[in-house]
Amino acid sequence: MSDCCVNPGIPTRATHIAIIGSGAAAMACALKAVERGARVTLIERGTIGGTCVNVGCVPSKIFIRAAHIAHLRRESPYDAGLSAAPPRVDRAALLAQQRARVEELRQAKYEGILEANPMIEVLRGEACFRDALTLIVKLADGGERAVAFDRCLIATGARAAIPPIPGLAQTPWWTSTQALESDAIPARLAVIGASVVAVELAQAYARLGSRVTMLARTTLLSGEDPAIGETLTAAFRAEGIEVRQHTQASQVAHDNGEFVLTTNHGTLRADRLLVATGRLPYTSGLMLDAAGVKADGKGAIVIDDHLRTSAAHIYAAGDCADQPQFVYVAAAAGTRAAINMTGGEATLDLTAMPAVIFTDPQVASVGLSETEAHRQGIETDSRSLGLDNVPRALANFDTRGFIKLVAEADTGRLLGVQAVAPEAGELIQTAALALKANMTVQDLADMLFPYLTMVEGLKLCAQTFARDVKQLSCCAG
């Protein structure tokens, strides 16, 4: 962007980099910066490690996996020959296991690394800008400290967005953090939201014993290809999750331990309420204006493809910036920011960025959907393959879902892949590599894939551009 600065020259002494935050972007930046000869002051106002390890990716995937195991013990495609029995769910024991693994990873991957690195000073406190070259840190143990820097990375992450529903603020509603830390499974759970966090936690709670009702303003995962939301909705309803589409709460009350939600489709009562309507950048209170750092209307810091902000010497990465909110994007951005702050010119290319939603079946995507391609003026040719055509799915007796390939009409060049399938996250990286290599669907169709794997579905879907795969033998090349 035109108003972002050009990376200034490197000082002759060791470059001093101040980093606000201690999550994936911050840690990746700190380690790379030290590797390139800088010294770092890392400022954290809360728990070291940020969202992912503490209250996001790690605890949520542990929780979701436990729920998946509970579901398989209760019900599977092999129940005729392997008798199933409802498990006894001890949420307190599961929570202790979850917390122990979180603490282990936080110590091994964050706290221990920081403690062992003499070139990284950790300040506990809350930072804000005094000017474009100085931070003021309100120290956790009292007092203030001015931190002058040569370069600065803002990596403060994001927080839960709170919808302006009348009455909500006066109730003990949950964010995802409270939902993952609860030591009990409520009998009835209402979920406001229909995106990633909402669908993942709704299904997990249902599988651990809650009667779950979801309120979707439009449909589940409305930002994705429509077939994705339709497939996931059908899977949820088959498990007993009530999905109320085009439904919004106009009032929330809490009385005698019960939530009462007034909606445009009647009243809903629940024991707990999870609000998962997205996340907003955590940038308020940083005094960005004092440093000349520009943010968009939602508070996301505006950066260029080199992670530079509108202010000289200041960079941003992760969920607080205007980039996709994925931990691996944050880490990659932090590394590149460090390179650029120490004299390099690294960019972050997101054209082959894979994304996974950890429901069952999983949702995975990379590249462009048909809608996105058309928005860019690209003519497309697309094919969808139901999993009833994939031998691995047939052998698993689980054919829920599909694989879709989006190609450029004239050339056959692969533009994007969307998949709804058990373990879709394990196949999407192959699609990402194909996309990165500018492969055509014919290239993909001609490749050797191991038989009876889910990833073979990519080859089969690619073959449908030229033939009817129903007429092929099991492992026809």
Number of C-alpha atoms within 10 A of each C-alpha: 11 7 12 20 16 14 18 14 9 14 11 6 8 15 20 23 28 27 28 28 25 28 27 31 34 33 26 20 30 29 21 18 27 21 13 16 14 20 20 26 20 22 25 25 18 13 14 21 23 24 21 19 23 21 19 16 14 17 23 25 16 19 23 23 15 18 21 18 14 20 21 17 16 15 16 15 11 12 13 8 7 11 11 15 13 13 14 9 15 12 17 14 11 15 19 13 14 21 18 13 17 19 14 13 17 20 16 12 15 19 17 12 14 21 13 9 12 10 19 21 15 17 18 18 20 20 25 20 21 19 15 21 19 19 23 18 23 18 17 14 8 8 9 14 14 14 18 18 19 20 25 27 27 23 30 28 29 21 16 16 14 15 14 10 12 12 13 21 13 10 15 14 17 17 19 17 16 12 21 20 19 13 15 12 20 19 15 19 23 26 23 22 25 28 20 18 21 24 23 20 24 28 25 25 23 23 23 25 20 20 21 25 22 23 24 23 17 14 20 27 23 16 11 16 17 12 18 21 20 16 18 23 21 14 18 21 11 10 14 14 21 16 20 18 16 13 19 19 22 14 15 22 17 20 8 6 11 15 23 20 22 16 15 11 12 9 12 15 18 20 18 24 28 22 24 24 21 17 16 19 23 20 22 10 10 20 16 19 14 14 21 16 23 18 20 10 7 12 17 23 28 22 24 19 17 24 28 27 27 22 20 20 22 29 31 32 33 31 27 27 29 20 21 15 17 17 20 17 21 28 20 19 29 32 24 26 33 31 20 22 32 26 14 14 15 17 16 16 12 13 14 20 19 23 19 19 19 24 26 22 23 19 29 24 28 23 23 20 22 23 13 14 18 12 10 10 9 16 13 20 18 22 15 18 21 18 23 17 17 26 20 19 21 13 12 13 13 16 19 18 26 25 26 24 25 24 28 19 13 10 11 18 20 30 30 26 27 27 31 28 28 23 19 26 22 14 20 24 19 14 25 23 15 21 22 15 11 13 17 19 28 17 16 19 20 14 11 10 18 10 15 17 14 20 23 21 27 24 20 27 28 29 21 19 19 11 12 11 18 11 8 11 8 13 12 9 13
